[in-house]
Amino acid sequence: MIGDKGYDANHIRDDLEMSGIPAVIPPKRNRKVQDTIDGYIYATRNRIERCFSKLKHSRRLATRYDKTADSFLGFVVIASIRLWVRHFVHTA
């Protein structure tokens, strides 16, 4: 699980360890034992967060106008295609 410092709690880390899921969560500054994290994996979290941020520029996604999950997912796909096309046009 990749998370930010807000998820650095002992009970979350213990649950992940019992499930066999590696935790990539940077430790809070006040934690006595500062664990190291894999910087490459944590950098992917940043890319995902930036993608969600760009998708939320579409007002319809940010305010969740759609009533059903299917129509919401459909607009997520449309917004993703719009971002992809914008990136493709600027690189070509």
C-alpha positions in Angstrom: 0.0 0.0 0.0 1.3 3.4 -0.9 0.2 6.2 1.3 1.2 9.6 2.6 2.2 10.5 6.2 -1.5 10.7 7.2 -1.6 6.9 7.1 1.4 6.4 9.4 -0.3 4.8 12.3 0.7 1.6 14.2 -2.7 -0.1 13.7 -2.6 0.5 9.9 1.0 -0.8 9.6 0.1 -3.8 11.8 -3.0 -4.7 9.6 -0.9 -4.4 6.5 1.8 -6.6 7.9 -0.7 -9.3 9.0 -2.1 -9.3 5.5 1.3 -9.6 3.9 1.1 -6.2 2.2 4.2 -4.1 2.1 3.7 -0.6 3.4 5.3 2.3 1.5 4.3 5.1 3.9 6.8 7.7 4.9 7.1 8.0 8.7 5.9 11.1 10.6 8.5 13.4 11.9 7.6 12.5 15.6 8.1 8.7 15.1 11.0 7.5 17.2 12.1 4.8 14.6 12.3 6.4 11.2 11.7 3.6 8.6 13.1 4.0 5.1 10.8 3.8 2.1 11.4 2.9 -1.5 11.6 6.3 -3.2 10.8 4.9 -6.7 7.6 3.3 -5.5 6.6 6.4 -3.5 7.1 8.5 -6.6 4.5 6.5 -8.5 2.0 7.7 -5.8 2.8 11.3 -6.8 2.0 10.5 -10.4 -1.3 9.0 -9.4 -2.2 12.0 -7.2 -1.4 14.4 -10.1 -3.6 12.3 -12.4 -6.6 12.6 -10.0 -5.9 16.3 -9.6 -6.1 16.8 -13.4 -9.3 14.7 -13.6 -10.9 16.9 -10.9 -10.4 19.9 -13.1 -13.6 18.6 -14.8 -16.3 20.1 -12.6 -18.6 17.2 -13.2 -16.1 14.8 -11.7 -15.1 17.0 -8.7 -18.8 17.6 -7.7 -20.1 14.1 -8.7 -23.1 15.3 -10.6 -23.8 11.8 -11.9 -26.4 9.7 -10.1 -25.2 6.2 -11.1 -21.8 4.6 -10.9 -22.0 3.7 -14.6 -22.5 7.3 -15.8 -19.8 8.5 -13.4 -17.3 5.9 -14.7 -18.3 6.8 -18.3 -17.4 10.5 -17.6 -14.1 9.4 -15.9 -13.3 7.6 -19.2 -14.2 10.6 -21.3 -12.1 13.0 -19.1 -9.2 10.5 -19.2 -9.3 10.4 -23.0 -9.4 14.2 -23.1 -6.2 14.3 -21.0 -4.6 11.6 -23.1 -5.4 13.4 -26.4 -4.1 16.7 -25.0 -0.9 15.0 -24.0 -0.6 13.2 -27.4 -1.2 16.5 -29.4 1.5 18.4 -27.5 4.1 15.6 -27.9 3.4 14.9 -31.6 
